[in-house]
Amino acid sequence: MMRRQILAMLLIVANLLVAPAHGDDIPTFFTFEGSGYGHGVGMSQVGARGQALEGRSATEILQYYFKDVAVEPVKDDQLIRVNIGHLLTNISLRTDTKYGQLQLFSGDIKQGLSAIPVEKISAKTNLVFTLLGSSIVPSLVKADGTSVMLESGSAWTIRWTGTRYLKGVPAVVGVKSGSTSMKYRYGQMNIKVVNAANLGSRIEFTNTLRLHDEYLWGIGEMPSSWPASALQAQVIASRSFALTRSKSLRSACACHLYASFVDQNFVGYSKELETGWGQKWRDAVNATLDGEHNGLAVTQNSIPIATYFFASSAGQTSLAEDVWGTPIAYVQSVPDLWSLDPLLNPKFFYWERIVSQEVMAQAFSLPDVVSVEILSRKVNGNVDVMLATSSTGQTAQLDGVSFKVSAKLPSRWFELAPPQMSEVPLTP
């Protein structure tokens, strides 16, 4: 409580600093102190952890954060395409599995359809795709550095086989794009050219696999070391969310879901490879299965809902209309005091961020900013509207959601310290 009182005092001081300034009076940077991480809508992941430690089940956790819902088995054995590479110009694949083999097919071939590969690539040989105009050029780069260029095309399919002695066990495929490397094991991959606005032709790279288990085994939204019921709540929420996104294929990404925060974090086989913990996450997924074709989901009127989730709050979750402008019937604002526990949420029960003058001016579309005032807050304390004043007396208002994005703040619950005139300090 003492920290909250101090933050409130800082807010009062900051709100008094609204007089126009000139020249050397223009602050170099602004300091923001706050709590929580994420949009605040739906299930708090830290809250789920706290409730699990108190003995609550996955169903109890989910029904705490979502209003008038059931947790029940639904059909979830469909194939989905997950975008694992967006707006690329090149990408590289290889398998290091002993006796493993990549198979390259021309065209966008649906999983399960038979086809004749145009190339079979042995283990430890890189399969590289490079964008050239509106076509993709595949090439093979062997361990000795020699390369062979293949004919270009606008779409390709990649499948793989396992080891010679363990038939039916898929090989592990390593994918590298820029400095990012990931591992995948299930389904197949498709690569195609799309026309991206303002960018021209770009590569979209997807992994097609079964939602029921293969996709969920690769969700990287929660540490696998957390209690079992928290992990299961995350699995059920992730399944429910994916089911709502599986109904239509998006042309912009050639996918049903992005593998990033745009939808939810999918890291493929890398999740199962977590030393000492990968099996625990897989066990949590398997515990939510109901046979070969059904899995537990959050439903309303027997229809899966979009179960939004986020890392942690400042003690109270948010209504959907306070963040996205549109109400969602099953989303409610509830106390989330677990997020304020420094033992459960050491990084974000309290945070401090430094925002430069340049970023502030750009956010408010002003020549400069000498003072900032919080005009209003939502019911849960999140910043609603802010007012900035420039050295010339100009003012501009900005909503809290937009400012959070522009200033790259962890959440919308924050206070302002007095503006600073010295050089920007190092962010803690």
Buried (B, 14 or more C-beta within 10 A) or exposed (E): EEEBEEBEEBBEEBBEBBEBBEEEEBBBBBBBBBBBBBBBBBBBBBBBBBBBBEEBBBBBBBBBBBEEBBBBBBBBEBBBBBBBBBBBBBBBBBBEBEBBBBBBBBEBBEBEEEEEBBBEBBBEBBBBBBBEEEBBBBBBBEEEEEEEEBEBBBBBBBBBBBBEEEEEEBBBBBBBBEEEEBBBBBBBBBBBBBEBEEEEBBBBBBBBBBBBBBBBBBBBBBBBEBBBBBBBBBBBBBBBBBBBBBEEEBEBBBBBBBBEEEBBBBBBBBBBEBEEBBEBBBEBBBBBBBEEBBBBBBBBEEEBBBBBBBBBBBBBBBBBEBBBEEEBEBBBBBBBEBBBBEEBBEEBBBBEBBBBBEBBBEBBEBEBBBBBBBEEBBEBBBBBBBBBBBBEEBBBEBBBBEBBEBBEBBBBBBBBBBBBEEEBEEEE
